[in-house]
Amino acid sequence: MKWINRIEEAFVGICLLAVTIVLFVNIVLRFGFSANTNWAEEVIRYGMIWITFIGAAVCFRRGLHVGIDFFLDYLSKKWGAIIALVVNLLSIVFMAFIFYYSIELVKFSINSGQITPSLQIKMFYIYLAIPIGALLSLIHLVVHTFKLFKDLQSNTIEEKQP
């Protein structure tokens, strides 16, 4: 799992750096030299799509997605873990739906032969971000859910003192 984590974070970091550089160069060309590159907007848009979906998997692994901590603060740690387990199970179902339907989208895109206007690359390369991000998110959610379940079964979650 550690190598997947490193690849995810390196990919997101490199994409973010590349998108930032392309955006900066495009702004300098546009406002400094009255020149505009047609392909820069597509690179930025598609890079941000990949960053979003792979970054979502990184956030699932780190537990950084939006939560309802306010309500969980008033519950015992055991009940908080039970609610987290239910939320994870619902998230797994949601990510499974996203994975399935994004595979269908990629298949449709391959069959349609759709290409991007400026870069002239096949759109399914862009759409691949969705199933890859969903699969990575599923992996992290399943691992986290098993850890929560194991902790609940072994009663290693401490009860909150009154």
C-alpha positions as CSV (number, residue, x, y, z in Angstrom):
1,M,0.0,0.0,0.0
2,K,2.9,2.4,0.7
3,W,3.9,2.4,-2.9
4,I,0.4,3.3,-4.1
5,N,0.3,6.1,-1.6
6,R,3.6,7.5,-2.8
7,I,2.5,7.2,-6.5
8,E,-0.7,9.0,-5.7
9,E,0.9,11.9,-3.9
10,A,3.7,12.2,-6.4
11,F,1.2,12.2,-9.3
12,V,-0.9,14.9,-7.7
13,G,2.1,17.0,-6.8
14,I,3.6,16.7,-10.3
15,C,0.3,17.5,-12.0
16,L,-0.3,20.5,-9.7
17,L,3.2,21.8,-10.5
18,A,2.8,21.3,-14.2
19,V,-0.7,22.9,-14.3
20,T,0.7,25.9,-12.3
21,I,3.6,26.3,-14.7
22,V,1.4,26.1,-17.8
23,L,-1.0,28.6,-16.3
24,F,1.8,31.0,-15.4
25,V,3.4,30.8,-18.8
26,N,0.0,31.2,-20.5
27,I,-0.7,34.4,-18.5
28,V,2.7,35.8,-19.2
29,L,2.3,35.1,-22.9
30,R,-1.3,36.5,-23.0
31,F,-0.7,39.8,-21.1
32,G,3.1,40.3,-21.7
33,F,3.3,39.4,-25.4
34,S,-0.3,39.4,-26.6
35,A,0.2,35.8,-27.6
36,N,-2.2,33.1,-26.5
37,T,-1.7,29.3,-26.7
38,N,-4.8,27.3,-27.5
39,W,-3.6,24.1,-25.9
40,A,-2.8,25.6,-22.5
41,E,-6.5,25.8,-21.4
42,E,-7.0,22.2,-22.2
43,V,-3.9,21.1,-20.4
44,I,-5.0,23.0,-17.3
45,R,-8.5,21.8,-17.4
46,Y,-7.6,18.1,-17.9
47,G,-4.8,18.3,-15.4
48,M,-7.3,19.7,-12.8
49,I,-9.6,16.8,-13.6
50,W,-6.9,14.3,-12.9
51,I,-5.8,16.2,-9.7
52,T,-9.4,16.2,-8.5
53,F,-10.0,12.5,-8.8
54,I,-6.6,11.2,-7.7
55,G,-6.6,13.8,-4.9
56,A,-9.9,12.6,-3.7
57,A,-8.4,9.2,-3.1
58,V,-5.5,10.8,-1.2
59,C,-8.1,12.6,1.0
60,F,-10.0,9.4,1.7
61,R,-6.7,7.7,2.8
62,R,-5.9,10.6,5.1
63,G,-9.4,11.1,6.4
64,L,-9.5,14.7,5.1
65,H,-13.0,14.7,3.6
66,V,-15.7,16.9,5.1
67,G,-17.2,15.3,8.1
68,I,-19.7,16.2,10.7
69,D,-17.3,16.4,13.6
70,F,-19.5,18.8,15.5
71,F,-22.1,16.1,16.3
72,L,-19.5,13.4,16.8
73,D,-17.9,15.5,19.6
74,Y,-21.0,14.9,21.7
75,L,-21.0,11.1,21.3
76,S,-18.8,8.5,22.9
77,K,-15.8,7.3,20.8
78,K,-17.5,4.0,20.3
79,W,-20.6,5.6,18.8
80,G,-18.4,7.9,16.8
81,A,-16.6,4.9,15.3
82,I,-20.0,3.2,14.6
83,I,-21.2,6.3,12.7
84,A,-17.8,6.5,10.9
85,L,-18.2,2.8,9.9
86,V,-21.7,3.5,8.5
87,V,-20.5,6.6,6.6
88,N,-17.6,4.5,5.2
89,L,-20.0,1.7,4.1
90,L,-22.2,4.3,2.3
91,S,-19.1,5.9,0.7
92,I,-18.0,2.5,-0.5
93,V,-21.4,2.0,-2.2
94,F,-21.3,5.4,-3.7
95,M,-17.7,4.9,-5.0
96,A,-18.7,1.5,-6.5
97,F,-21.5,3.2,-8.4
98,I,-19.1,5.9,-9.6
99,F,-16.5,3.3,-10.6
100,Y,-19.1,1.2,-12.6
101,Y,-20.7,4.1,-14.4
102,S,-17.3,5.7,-15.2
103,I,-16.1,2.5,-16.8
104,E,-19.2,2.7,-19.0
105,L,-18.3,6.3,-19.8
106,V,-14.8,5.3,-20.8
107,K,-16.1,2.5,-23.0
108,F,-18.5,4.8,-24.7
109,S,-15.8,7.4,-25.2
110,I,-13.5,4.7,-26.7
111,N,-16.3,3.6,-29.1
112,S,-17.2,7.1,-30.1
113,G,-13.6,8.1,-31.0
114,Q,-14.0,11.5,-29.5
115,I,-10.9,13.7,-29.3
116,T,-10.0,16.9,-27.7
117,P,-10.1,20.1,-29.9
118,S,-6.6,21.5,-29.3
119,L,-4.5,18.6,-28.1
120,Q,-6.0,16.0,-30.4
121,I,-5.9,13.3,-27.8
122,K,-8.6,10.7,-27.2
123,M,-11.1,11.8,-24.6
124,F,-11.1,8.5,-22.8
125,Y,-7.7,9.3,-21.5
126,I,-9.3,12.2,-19.7
127,Y,-12.3,10.2,-18.5
128,L,-9.9,7.5,-17.1
129,A,-9.3,9.8,-14.2
130,I,-12.8,9.0,-12.9
131,P,-12.6,5.1,-12.6
132,I,-8.9,5.3,-11.5
133,G,-9.7,7.8,-8.8
134,A,-12.9,5.9,-7.7
135,L,-10.9,2.6,-7.6
136,L,-8.2,4.1,-5.4
137,S,-10.8,5.7,-3.2
138,L,-12.5,2.3,-2.9
139,I,-9.2,0.7,-1.9
140,H,-8.6,3.3,0.8
141,L,-12.2,3.2,2.1
142,V,-12.1,-0.6,2.4
143,V,-8.8,-0.5,4.3
144,H,-10.1,2.2,6.6
145,T,-13.4,0.4,7.1
146,F,-11.7,-2.9,8.0
147,K,-9.5,-1.1,10.5
148,L,-12.6,0.5,12.1
149,F,-14.5,-2.8,12.1
150,K,-11.5,-4.5,13.7
151,D,-11.2,-1.8,16.4
152,L,-14.9,-2.1,17.1
153,Q,-14.8,-5.9,17.5
154,S,-11.7,-5.9,19.7
155,N,-13.1,-3.0,21.9
156,T,-9.9,-1.0,21.5
157,I,-11.8,2.2,21.1
158,E,-11.9,3.9,24.5
159,E,-15.1,5.1,26.0
160,K,-15.4,8.9,26.6
161,Q,-15.2,9.8,30.2
162,P,-18.3,11.8,31.5
